[in-house]
Amino acid sequence: MKCIVPWLWLDVESNGTVLPCCTNLEFLGDIKKQSIEEIWNGEKMKNFRISLMGDQLPESCIACKRAEELGSISLRKTYNKIFEDSFSDAIKNTNEDGSLKVIKFKGYHFKVSNKCNYKCRMCDGETSSAFTGEIIEHTKDSKFKDFINNNIKNFEAIGFAGGEPLIMDEHYWLLQKLIDNNNTDINLQYSTNMSVLNYKSHNVLDYWNKFNPEKLCVGASIDEIGERAEYIRKGTVWSVVDKNLKTLTTQSFNRQITTVVSCYNVYRLPEIIQYLTDIEYIKPEKFLDDDHKYTHLQLWFMDMGVEESHRSVWILPKKFKDKVKNKLRSFADQYNSKYDTDIDFLFDPIIKYLNKETNKRVVQQFLWENVYLDKSRGENLFKTFPEFIGILNEWKLDNLLST
């Protein structure tokens, strides 16, 4: 069995679509039209399980394949470690046709809504209601609460994402359900923009402090700091996010930074990492655990999915990419020496990606998109990121500066 996910982990997108996991886009069903049981033992899911019993990952698992090829930790390996004690039971519970004898969920990807207060440059209306004002959700009928109530005592792990989970009513309802059922020794993993710690009458710390701190990890999505953060993730008030990050450094649970590595921020990864180290949100001695896995800093790439993005690091001109590679290597050497650690493995996949060839068309797509958004938002890419002026000149696209 290559991956435990389709045996015990339910991943439902905000629109009701069921996927194998959050990085695999293979459509398995729609809970607005089918029951969870129909999907979980349906033909698509049965075939997907059978494919994972072979020697190779299916084609749709491209995100994990690419992550592992680059030397990054994949979601597959993360889940397999969390549920490592469940493999034997999962195999025994599987029929020859890939169906399960007993349907029992131990994990859940909480993404019940696209409700969000940000309009990130790499996002859209499907994943953020801030773009359109329309909230997409699948919790209006009884299926969501029935699923939670039926599995609340079995859950061993829940991943919270969005939208922005900390401004969703269902998030606090679910935490309270776990508390009421004495299921607080559970793995909880968050992906949050860190814009709020208080929502309506809820203070999220009051809830988090009731769970096992060793199994709770708050992952802050931080792609930049200061003015640049406010540009990339529209809606960010950096002073508020910064204050919230510092508040969490006083807590006993685990903290993690999830950074989407893109052409916006790859050159400044050293400054970002150093700042987050200085405020002690991340700790150098906790970059690695015994299995050489990320514990405090996770770097994701723009194009870990099926299509390569025009915001990826590979779109940058060769001279600039060489400059970035030299800067990352130099920073790693200094950081390792200063803190007696080893962060080279964090940058190795990035450097491999910087070695990819690019083309002028993709650069133009990136620049035109930002010029368009700048006009509607009253922002300016070249003032916030002056290094892009040099990129324009290198590609002889300086006429865009006058648009």
Buried (B, 14 or more C-beta within 10 A) or exposed (E): BBBBBBBBBBBBBBBBBBBBBBBBBBEBBBBEEBEBEEBBBBEBBBBBBBBBEEEEBBEBBBBBBBBBEBEBBBBBBBBBEBBEEBEEBBEEBBEEEBBBEEBBBBBBBBBBBBBBBBBBBBBEBBBBBBBEEEEBBBBEEEBBBEBBEEBBEEBBBBBBBBBBBBBBBBBBEBBEBBEEEEBBEBBBBBBBBBBBBEBEEBEBBEBBEEBEEEBBBBBBBBBBBBEBBBBBBBBBEBEEBBEBBEEBEEBEBBBBBBBBBBBBBBBBBBBBBBBBBEEEBBBBEBBBEEEEBBBBBBBBBBBBBEEBBBBBBBBBBEEBBEBBBEBBEEBBEEBBEEBEBBBBBBBBBBBBBBEBEBEEEBBBBBBBBBBEBBEEEEBEBBEBBEBBBEBBEBBEBEEBBEE
